[in-house]
Amino acid sequence: MSKVIRRIITTDNAPKSKFPLNQAIVVDRTVYVSGCVGIDKDTNKIVDGGVVPETIQVLKNLVAVLEAAGSSPDKVLKATIFVEDMNDFALVNEEYKKVFSKDFPARTCVQVAKLPVNAKVEIEAVALIGDVETVYG
């Protein structure tokens, strides 16, 4: 039986986690991105200002990890968004639409009791790498 290669992705363009996880794992042509929170890679602290600045930073971190894996937002199949307060959904959604602007991925958004480092939002994703063709119907 042939081996399946599991490639660990790390990039200096996104914060490193202090928790036992990798930024992403690639298996075959699929990349699994760990949950990203709004930590600034240079200060290693959550950005100030609430859910909007955090969401902007989350998405920057997510894109940096996707790119390190050879992917991009347009190749994301599924995103899962965790929010501290579902009342922030519309604010998160406005920033999300700036990164995912067409052919949106499948998505789930849930309110949770608490997120790591007291974040207000966390996003994880599953994406493809390589050439991807989108068809409708």
Buried (B, 14 or more C-beta within 10 A) or exposed (E): EEEEEEBEBBBEBBBEBEEEEBBBBBEEBBBBBBBBBBBBBEEEEBBEEEBBBBBBBBBBBBBBBBBBBBBBBBBBEEBBBBBBEEEBBEBBBEBBEEBBEEEEBEBEBEEEEEBBBEBBBBBBBBBBBEEEEEEEE
